[in-house]
């Protein structure tokens, strides 16, 4: 018996020793991983920390109770309108318990909503909104990577605060997002009015070099040398020095720039200024542009010289995707491979649009959240709703025209997102029981969302002259009466079925004409119809009728929505350009290249247009065709003869550009009012 007990004791001792050794080994790796993932509690006080941090650390095991007290106090301060004090307390809580998701969301909401609206300039407001985004994107989510609510809160700021109309400064936010992502990724390819699969392929091709870029600079050098060696002809010695490395050294030494977002900003500014369509033929640039470049940034002639040096052409093509990748990963906590996957899954996201980001973060939150053992249905329901609402907005405003120099921002409908929205909604209803509408309920929100979007789509297709698509979607509504309509009222069902497509359009327009995107559908569609009547059928009477109608709707819309505020001199509900001539130019430009029409078809359309429209669009077309490599300068001059009196038109356009730049700079306080 004693011998048996001794064996058991020795076995237990051996097991204990093995466990202790294993624990020591595993604890080191787990501690290191927790540190890398920023999942550890703070145990040191840093300079500038509020006193609550030191007190919480000193309380040791009672820290949790102390954090609860701070949380209650922070909520009380918020209710009393003391937002700055609430922020200070929430910072203390996140330092003491970084794995407390609710306080991160509370903190970000205060920044993006409560404090931002207390500011009196658009620039100040944007800084606070951006601070809320940065807090969630770069601090909260990395510390709580599978928390659905934090992802939903971030997606909501992009969708509601930036892309919505509720904030008086929303137009400024939209321009800042477009500016930021033009700098981070460059100007994306045109995908409007082309086949969806082709549009997706173009966007994937645009993002692929960034996703494929090496993760380190040394790897960039090694890959360049390996590629050069592989391309060397027989008898040639393989290169051993990296041209990219030489370029990096000159960028840092001569241009004074690091490999970060500042470099990307300067590169994109130089591209925009050298290729700006309104600068063609100018002897000198407008003073405001020459002096400040973009958003107050001074131009960098040393960098421009390196960009123009043919010896570094291949080096730039290798370096810029690497820098863009590091900025995406390090500054935005975003994954290029995931961006490509979502593009293939959903559609051609334009990352200059806030709702592309809201879809990214809401879908990411659902995917990461399902890795948890338990997930709250309520959380996933609201996150899925943000995804669906964002796709609706991409349908209405997903086609962006943006000028990096002037800040000119225009958003047009991108009708291909309608089918994506419908497919995602139907897939989610099948896969997520909480989205399946109860047919016995009097009002069903998912049904209402799809129904309203389809009704708007019918108006858009009808106005563009695509009657077949308008009829198809009306038929879809009729066939889905039992599923999508929020009523079993026979009168409503009969009305839908009995109305002709013309009558349906007229009724829908009366019911929803005050909605910004519906007004934009009308103006854009009427101009498209006017141009087609004139250019395809030489129907001058129809052209004049449609053109006058577009101008009247445009004028009426801005008269009704002319609610300028002290915070931003742009109309809050400005869904299209205030300058009608600019709207005409952009729509005509879109018509020339719709459905991926080549430069020869575009030239045929251009040459049949009235002189004034040719003048408005000539330099824009020239820059686009040359920058996209469609034509050589000689081919362009042959296909697109320069309209008469272009110098006078350029002077007018340049004066408008300079006046707009000066107005915005004065509003932002960047120059003194003269």
C-alpha positions in Angstrom: 0.0 0.0 0.0 2.8 2.3 0.9 4.6 1.5 -2.3 1.5 2.3 -4.3 1.1 5.6 -2.5 4.7 6.5 -3.2 4.2 5.8 -6.9 1.1 8.1 -6.9 3.0 10.8 -5.1 5.9 10.6 -7.6 3.5 10.7 -10.5 1.7 13.7 -9.1 5.0 15.5 -8.4 6.1 14.8 -12.0 2.8 16.1 -13.4 3.2 19.2 -11.2 6.7 19.9 -12.4 5.6 19.4 -16.0 2.7 21.8 -15.5 4.8 24.4 -13.9 7.4 24.3 -16.6 4.7 24.4 -19.3 3.0 27.3 -17.5 6.3 29.2 -17.4 6.9 28.7 -21.1 3.3 29.5 -22.1 2.9 32.5 -19.8 5.8 34.2 -21.6 4.3 33.7 -25.0 0.8 34.7 -23.8 2.1 37.8 -22.1 4.0 38.8 -25.2 1.0 38.2 -27.4 -1.3 40.2 -25.0 1.2 43.0 -25.1 1.3 43.0 -28.9 -2.5 43.0 -29.0 -2.7 45.7 -26.4 -4.9 43.5 -24.2 -3.2 44.2 -20.9 -4.2 46.5 -18.1 -2.1 49.5 -17.4 0.1 49.3 -14.3 2.1 52.6 -14.7 1.1 56.2 -14.7 2.2 58.3 -17.7 2.6 62.1 -17.8 -0.7 63.8 -18.5 -2.8 60.9 -17.2 -5.8 62.1 -15.0 -5.4 61.4 -11.3 -8.0 58.7 -11.4 -5.5 56.4 -13.3 -3.0 56.5 -10.4 -5.8 55.9 -7.9 -7.2 53.0 -9.9 -3.8 51.3 -10.2 -3.2 51.7 -6.4 -6.5 50.0 -5.6 -5.2 46.7 -7.1 -7.9 44.0 -6.9 -10.6 46.7 -6.2 -9.9 48.4 -9.6 -13.2 46.9 -11.0 -15.3 48.6 -8.4 -13.5 51.9 -8.9 -14.0 51.7 -12.7 -17.8 51.1 -12.1 -17.9 54.3 -10.0 -16.0 56.3 -12.7 -18.4 54.9 -15.4 -21.5 56.1 -13.4 -19.8 59.5 -12.9 -18.9 59.9 -16.6 -22.5 59.2 -17.6 -23.7 61.8 -15.1 -21.3 64.4 -16.5 -22.6 63.6 -20.0 -26.2 64.0 -18.9 -25.3 67.4 -17.4 -23.7 68.5 -20.6 -20.1 68.5 -19.2 -18.7 66.7 -22.2 -15.0 67.6 -21.8 -15.0 66.3 -18.2 -16.7 63.1 -19.4 -14.0 62.7 -22.0 -11.3 63.0 -19.3 -13.0 60.3 -17.2 -13.6 58.0 -20.1 -9.9 58.2 -21.0 -9.1 57.2 -17.5 -11.4 54.2 -17.7 -9.9 53.0 -21.0 -6.5 53.2 -19.5 -7.6 51.2 -16.5 -9.7 48.7 -18.4 -9.0 48.7 -22.2 -11.3 45.6 -22.6 -14.4 47.6 -21.6 -16.1 48.2 -25.1 -19.0 50.3 -23.8 -16.7 53.1 -22.6 -14.9 53.2 -25.9 -18.2 53.7 -27.7 -19.2 56.3 -25.1 -15.9 58.2 -25.6 -16.1 58.2 -29.4 -19.8 59.4 -29.4 -18.9 62.3 -27.2 -16.1 63.3 -29.6 -17.9 62.8 -32.9 -21.3 64.1 -31.8 -21.5 66.0 -28.6 -18.4 68.1 -28.7 -18.2 68.5 -32.5 -21.6 70.3 -32.7 -20.5 72.7 -30.0 -17.8 74.1 -32.3 -18.3 77.1 -34.6 -16.1 76.3 -37.6 -16.3 73.4 -40.0 -12.6 72.6 -39.5 -13.0 72.3 -35.8 -16.0 70.1 -36.2 -14.2 67.8 -38.5 -11.2 67.5 -36.2 -13.5 66.2 -33.4 -15.5 63.8 -35.7 -12.2 62.5 -37.0 -10.9 62.1 -33.5 -13.9 59.8 -32.7 -13.2 57.8 -35.8 -9.5 57.5 -35.0 -10.3 56.4 -31.4 -12.5 53.5 -32.5 -10.5 52.5 -35.5 -7.0 52.6 -34.1 -7.4 52.1 -30.4 -10.8 50.6 -29.4 -11.1 47.9 -32.1 -7.4 46.7 -31.9 -8.0 46.1 -28.1 -11.4 44.5 -28.7 -11.1 43.0 -32.1 -14.2 40.8 -32.1 -16.6 43.3 -30.4 -19.6 43.8 -32.7 -20.8 47.0 -31.1 -17.5 48.9 -31.6 -17.5 48.0 -35.3 -21.2 49.2 -35.5 -20.4 52.5 -33.8 -17.6 53.2 -36.2 -19.7 52.3 -39.2 -22.6 54.5 -37.9 -20.3 57.6 -37.7 -19.3 57.1 -41.4 -22.9 56.4 -42.5 -24.9 58.9 -40.3 -22.5 61.7 -39.3 -20.6 62.0 -42.5 -22.8 60.7 -45.3 -26.1 61.9 -43.8 -27.5 65.4 -43.8 -28.2 65.8 -40.1 -25.0 67.8 -39.3 -24.8 71.3 -40.8 -21.2 70.6 -41.8 -21.9 67.3 -43.6 -20.8 68.7 -47.0 -17.4 69.6 -45.6 -17.1 66.1 -44.0 -17.8 64.5 -47.4 -15.1 66.6 -49.1 -12.6 65.7 -46.3 -13.2 62.0 -46.7 -12.8 62.3 -50.5 -9.6 64.3 -50.0 -8.2 61.8 -47.4 -8.8 58.7 -49.5 -7.6 60.3 -52.8 -4.3 60.8 -50.9 -4.2 57.3 -49.3 -5.2 55.3 -52.4 -5.0 57.7 -55.4 -7.8 58.5 -57.8 -9.8 55.3 -58.6 -10.8 54.3 -62.1 -14.1 55.3 -63.6 -16.7 52.5 -63.0 -20.0 54.4 -63.6 -22.3 53.1 -66.3 -20.2 50.0 -67.0 -21.0 46.3 -66.5 -20.9 45.4 -62.8 -18.4 42.6 -63.3 -16.2 45.0 -65.3 -16.5 47.6 -62.6 -15.5 45.2 -59.9 -12.5 44.0 -62.0 -11.3 47.5 -62.4 -11.5 48.3 -58.7 -9.7 45.0 -57.8 -7.0 45.8 -60.3 -6.7 49.3 -58.7 -6.3 47.8 -55.2 -4.2 44.7 -56.1 -0.8 46.4 -56.2 -1.3 47.6 -52.6 -2.4 44.2 -51.3 0.5 42.5 -53.1 3.1 45.1 -51.9 5.8 43.8 -49.5 5.3 44.4 -45.8 8.8 45.8 -45.2 11.1 48.2 -47.1 13.9 45.7 -47.1 11.6 43.2 -48.8 10.8 45.9 -51.5 14.6 46.2 -52.2 15.1 42.4 -52.3 12.1 41.9 -54.7 13.3 44.7 -57.0 16.8 43.2 -57.2 15.4 39.7 -57.7 13.1 40.9 -60.5 15.9 42.8 -62.2 18.1 39.7 -62.1 15.3 37.6 -63.5 14.8 40.0 -66.4 18.5 40.4 -67.2 19.5 39.2 -70.7 22.0 36.4 -71.2 25.5 37.8 -70.6 24.4 40.8 -68.6 25.5 41.1 -65.0 22.7 41.1 -62.5 22.2 44.4 -60.6 23.0 44.4 -56.9 22.0 47.9 -55.9 18.4 48.9 -55.4 17.1 51.9 -57.3 14.2 52.1 -54.8 16.6 52.5 -52.0 18.4 55.4 -53.8 15.0 57.0 -54.4 14.0 56.7 -50.7 17.3 58.3 -49.6 16.7 61.2 -52.0 13.1 61.6 -50.8 14.2 61.8 -47.2 17.3 64.0 -47.8 16.3 66.3 -50.6 12.5 66.5 -50.3 12.5 66.2 -46.5 9.7 63.6 -46.4 9.3 60.3 -44.6 7.5 57.3 -46.1 4.1 58.1 -44.6 0.9 59.9 -45.4 2.7 63.2 -45.9 4.6 61.7 -48.9 1.3 60.4 -50.4 -0.3 63.8 -49.9 2.5 65.6 -51.7 2.6 63.1 -54.5 -1.2 63.4 -55.1 -1.1 67.2 -54.9 1.6 67.3 -57.6 -0.3 64.9 -59.8 -3.5 67.0 -59.4 -1.8 70.3 -60.0 0.2 69.2 -63.0 -2.8 67.6 -64.6 -5.7 69.8 -63.6 -8.0 70.1 -66.6 -8.8 73.8 -65.9 -5.1 74.6 -65.9 -4.5 73.5 -69.5 -3.2 76.4 -71.6 -2.6 78.7 -68.5 0.7 80.7 -68.7 0.7 80.8 -64.9 -1.3 79.1 -62.2 -3.7 81.2 -60.1 -1.9 82.7 -57.1 -3.9 80.9 -54.5 -3.1 77.5 -56.0 0.6 78.3 -56.6 1.1 79.5 -53.1 -0.8 76.9 -51.1 -1.5 73.9 -53.2 -4.0 71.7 -51.4 -5.4 72.6 -48.0 -2.5 74.9 -47.1 0.2 72.5 -48.1 3.2 74.1 -49.7 4.5 72.6 -53.0 7.7 70.6 -52.9 9.8 71.2 -56.1 12.4 68.7 -55.0 9.8 65.9 -54.9 8.3 67.1 -58.2 11.8 66.7 -59.8 12.1 63.2 -58.5 8.6 62.3 -59.8 9.6 63.6 -63.2 12.9 61.8 -63.3 12.5 58.8 -65.8 15.2 56.9 -63.9 12.8 56.4 -61.0 9.7 55.5 -62.9 9.8 51.8 -61.9 11.0 52.7 -58.4 7.9 54.9 -57.8 5.7 52.1 -59.0 7.2 49.8 -56.4 7.5 52.3 -53.6 4.0 53.9 -53.6 2.0 50.7 -53.2 4.3 49.8 -50.3 3.7 53.2 -48.6 -0.1 53.0 -49.3 -0.2 49.5 -47.7 1.7 50.6 -44.6 -0.6 53.7 -44.2 -3.7 51.4 -44.5 -2.4 48.9 -42.0 -0.6 51.2 -39.5 -2.7 54.4 -39.7 -6.2 53.0 -40.4 -6.1 49.4 -39.1 -7.5 48.2 -42.5 -6.6 45.1 -44.5 -6.1 45.6 -48.2 -6.9 41.9 -48.8 -10.2 42.3 -47.0 -11.0 45.4 -49.0 -10.5 43.4 -52.2 -12.6 40.5 -50.8 -15.5 42.8 -50.0 -15.2 44.4 -53.4 -15.6 41.1 -55.1 -18.4 40.1 -52.8 -20.5 43.3 -52.9 -19.4 45.7 -55.6 -17.0 48.4 -56.8 -16.5 50.4 -53.6 -15.2 53.9 -54.1 -13.2 54.5 -50.9 -13.7 58.2 -51.2 -17.3 57.6 -50.2 -18.0 57.4 -46.5 -20.4 54.5 -46.9 -17.7 52.3 -48.4 -16.1 52.5 -45.0 -19.3 51.9 -43.1 -19.9 48.7 -45.1 -16.3 47.6 -44.5 -16.5 48.1 -40.7 -20.1 46.7 -40.2 -19.4 43.6 -42.2 -16.0 43.1 -40.5 -17.8 43.4 -37.1 -20.2 40.7 -38.0 -17.5 38.4 -39.3 -15.2 38.9 -36.3 -18.1 38.8 -33.8 -19.2 35.3 -34.9 -15.9 34.0 -33.7 -17.1 34.6 -30.2 -18.7 31.8 -28.2 -21.9 33.8 -27.7 -23.1 36.8 -29.7 -26.1 39.1 -29.0 -28.7 39.0 -31.7 -29.6 42.6 -31.0 -26.1 43.7 -31.7 -25.9 41.8 -35.1 -29.3 43.0 -36.1 -28.4 46.7 -35.8 -25.0 46.1 -37.4 -26.6 44.4 -40.4 -29.0 47.3 -40.7 -26.1 49.8 -41.0 -24.7 47.6 -43.8 -28.0 47.7 -45.7 -28.6 51.4 -45.1 -25.1 52.1 -46.4 -25.7 50.1 -49.6 -28.8 52.2 -50.1 -26.7 55.3 -49.9 -24.2 53.9 -52.3 -27.0 53.4 -54.8 -28.1 57.0 -54.4 -24.7 58.7 -54.2 -22.0 56.1 -54.9 -20.6 57.7 -58.1 -18.2 60.5 -57.1 -16.5 63.3 -59.0 -13.9 64.9 -56.9 -11.2 67.5 -57.6 -8.3 67.3 -55.1 -7.2 70.9 -55.8 -10.4 72.8 -55.6 -12.3 70.5 -53.3 -15.1 70.3 -55.9 -17.3 67.3 -54.7 -20.2 65.8 -56.6 -22.0 62.6 -55.9 -24.3 60.9 -58.4 -26.4 57.7 -58.4 -24.7 54.4 -58.9 -27.6 52.2 -59.9 -25.7 48.9 -59.9 -25.9 48.9 -56.1 -29.6 48.3 -56.2 -29.2 44.7 -57.2 -26.4 44.3 -54.6 -28.7 45.7 -51.9 -31.5 43.3 -52.9 -29.2 40.3 -52.9 -27.6 41.0 -49.6 -31.0 41.7 -48.0 -32.5 38.4 -49.3 -29.4 36.4 -48.3 -29.4 38.0 -44.8 -33.1 37.2 -44.3 -32.5 33.6 -45.2 -29.3 33.3 -43.1 -30.3 35.5 -40.1 -33.7 34.8 -38.6 -33.9 38.1 -36.9 -34.0 40.0 -40.3 -36.9 37.9 -41.6 -40.0 40.1 -41.4 -43.0 38.7 -39.7 -45.8 38.8 -42.3 -48.4 39.4 -39.6 -46.7 42.6 -38.5 -48.4 45.8 -39.7 -45.1 47.5 -40.6 -41.9 45.8 -41.6 -38.7 47.9 -41.7 -36.7 45.7 -44.1 -39.6 45.6 -46.5 -40.0 49.3 -46.3 -36.4 49.9 -47.1 -36.4 47.8 -50.2 -39.7 49.1 -51.4 -38.7 52.7 -51.1 -35.4 52.1 -52.8 -37.0 50.3 -55.7 -39.5 53.2 -56.1 -36.6 55.6 -56.3 -34.8 53.4 -58.7 -37.9 53.3 -61.0 -37.8 57.1 -61.1 -34.1 57.2 -61.8 -34.3 54.6 -64.7 -37.4 56.3 -66.1 -35.8 59.7 -66.1 -32.6 58.3 -67.8 -34.8 56.9 -70.6 -34.2 53.3 -69.6 -37.9 52.4 -69.6 -37.2 48.6 -69.8 -35.3 48.7 -66.4 -38.0 50.9 -64.9 -40.7 48.4 -66.0 -38.6 45.4 -64.8 -38.3 46.8 -61.2 -42.0 47.8 -61.2 -42.8 44.2 -62.1 -40.5 43.1 -59.3 -42.6 45.1 -56.8 -45.8 43.7 -58.2 -44.6 40.1 -58.0 -43.3 40.6 -54.4 -46.5 42.2 -53.1 -46.9 39.6 -50.4 -43.3 39.9 -49.3 -42.3 43.5 -49.7 -45.3 45.8 -49.3 -46.2 46.8 -45.8 -49.9 46.5 -46.4 -52.5 44.0 -47.4 -54.7 46.8 -48.5 -56.3 45.8 -51.8 -56.5 49.4 -52.9 -52.7 49.9 -52.6 -52.0 46.6 -54.4 -54.4 47.4 -57.2 -53.0 50.9 -57.6 -49.5 49.5 -58.0 -50.7 47.0 -60.6 -53.1 49.3 -62.5 -50.8 52.3 -62.9 -48.9 52.5 -66.2 -45.2 53.2 -65.9 -45.8 56.8 -66.9 -48.5 57.3 -64.2 -46.3 55.5 -61.6 -43.4 57.8 -62.3 -45.5 61.0 -62.1 -47.1 59.9 -58.8 -43.8 58.8 -57.3 -42.3 62.1 -58.2 -45.1 64.1 -56.6 -44.7 62.0 -53.4 -40.9 62.2 -53.1 -39.7 65.3 -55.1 -38.3 67.1 -52.0 -35.9 64.3 -51.2 -32.3 65.3 -52.3 -31.4 62.2 -54.3 -34.8 62.2 -56.1 -34.2 65.8 -57.2 -30.7 64.9 -58.4 -32.2 61.9 -60.3 -34.5 64.3 -62.1 -31.9 66.9 -63.1 -29.3 64.3 -64.2 -31.9 62.2 -66.0 -33.4 65.2 -67.8 -30.0 66.4 -69.0 -29.2 62.9 -70.3 -32.5 62.9 -72.2 -31.9 66.4 -73.5 -28.5 65.4 -74.9 -29.7 62.2 -76.4 -32.6 64.0 -78.1 -30.2 66.5 -79.6 -27.3 64.3 -80.5 -29.0 61.1 -81.6 -32.2 62.4 -83.1 -31.5 66.1 -83.7 -34.8 66.8 -81.8 -34.2 70.4 -80.9 -37.7 70.9 -79.4 -37.2 67.9 -77.1 -33.7 69.1 -76.2 -35.0 72.5 -75.2 -37.9 71.1 -73.2 -35.7 68.7 -71.2 -33.0 71.2 -70.7 -35.4 73.9 -69.4 -37.0 71.3 -67.1 -33.7 70.3 -65.7 -32.8 74.0 -65.0 -36.1 74.6 -63.4 -35.9 71.6 -61.1 -32.3 72.6 -60.2 -33.4 76.2 -59.4 -36.5 75.1 -57.4 -34.6 72.6 -55.4 -32.0 75.1 -54.2 -34.7 77.7 -53.5 -36.5 75.2 -51.2 -33.3 73.7 -49.7 -31.4 77.0 -49.4 -30.9 76.5 -45.7 -27.4 77.8 -45.3 -26.0 77.8 -41.8 -23.5 79.8 -39.9 -21.2 76.8 -39.7 -20.8 76.2 -43.5 -21.8 78.4 -46.4 -22.8 75.4 -48.5 -26.4 74.3 -48.4 -26.7 71.4 -45.9 -28.9 69.3 -48.3 -26.7 70.1 -51.4 -27.1 66.9 -53.3 -25.7 68.3 -56.6 -23.6 71.2 -57.8 -25.0 74.6 -57.0 -23.6 75.9 -60.3 -26.0 74.6 -63.0 -23.3 74.9 -65.7 -21.1 72.6 -63.8 -23.9 70.1 -63.5 -24.4 70.2 -67.2 -20.7 69.7 -67.9 -20.4 66.7 -65.6 -23.5 65.0 -67.0 -22.4 65.5 -70.5 -19.0 64.1 -69.7 -20.6 61.1 -68.2 -22.8 60.7 -71.3 -19.7 60.7 -73.5 -18.1 57.8 -71.7 -21.1 55.9 -70.5 -21.1 52.1 -70.7 -17.3 52.3 -71.3 -17.6 54.1 -74.7 -14.2 54.5 -76.2 -12.6 57.9 -77.2 -13.8 57.6 -80.8 -17.5 57.3 -79.8 -16.9 60.1 -77.3 -15.4 62.3 -80.0 -18.5 61.7 -82.2 -20.7 62.9 -79.4 -18.5 65.8 -78.6 -18.4 67.2 -82.1 -22.2 67.2 -82.4 -22.6 69.2 -79.1 -23.4 72.9 -79.0 -20.4 75.2 -78.7 -21.0 76.3 -75.1 -21.2 72.7 -73.9 -18.0 71.8 -75.8 -16.3 74.7 -74.1 -17.4 73.6 -70.6 -16.2 70.1 -71.1 -13.2 70.3 -73.5 -10.3 70.5 -71.0 -12.0 67.9 -68.7 -12.2 65.4 -71.5 -8.6 66.2 -72.6 -7.2 65.5 -69.1 -9.2 62.3 -68.7 -8.3 60.7 -72.1 -4.6 61.6 -71.8 -4.2 60.6 -68.1 -6.0 57.3 -68.7 -3.7 56.6 -71.7 -6.6 56.4 -74.1 -5.0 58.8 -76.6 -1.7 60.5 -77.4 -1.8 64.3 -77.5 -1.7 64.2 -81.3 -4.6 61.7 -81.5 -6.6 63.8 -79.1 -6.1 67.0 -81.1 -7.2 65.2 -84.2 -10.4 63.7 -82.6 -11.3 66.7 -80.4 -10.7 70.0 -82.2 -10.4 72.8 -79.7 -13.6 74.9 -79.6 -13.5 78.5 -80.5 -12.9 81.1 -77.8 -11.4 78.6 -75.3 -9.0 81.0 -73.8 -11.8 83.2 -72.7 -13.7 80.2 -71.3 -10.5 79.1 -69.4 -10.1 82.5 -67.9 -13.7 82.3 -66.6 -13.3 78.9 -65.2 -9.9 79.7 -63.6 -11.5 82.8 -62.0 -14.3 80.7 -60.5 -11.8 78.1 -59.2 -9.7 80.8 -57.5 -12.7 82.5 -56.0 -14.0 79.2 -54.6 -10.6 78.4 -53.2 -10.3 81.8 -51.5 -13.9 81.6 -50.1 -13.2 78.2 -48.5 -9.8 79.3 -47.1 -11.4 82.3 -45.6 -14.2 80.2 -44.0 -11.6 77.9 -42.5 -9.5 80.8 -41.2 -6.4 79.8 -43.3 -5.9 83.2 -44.9 -6.7 86.8 -43.8 -9.8 88.4 -45.3 -8.7 91.2 -47.6 
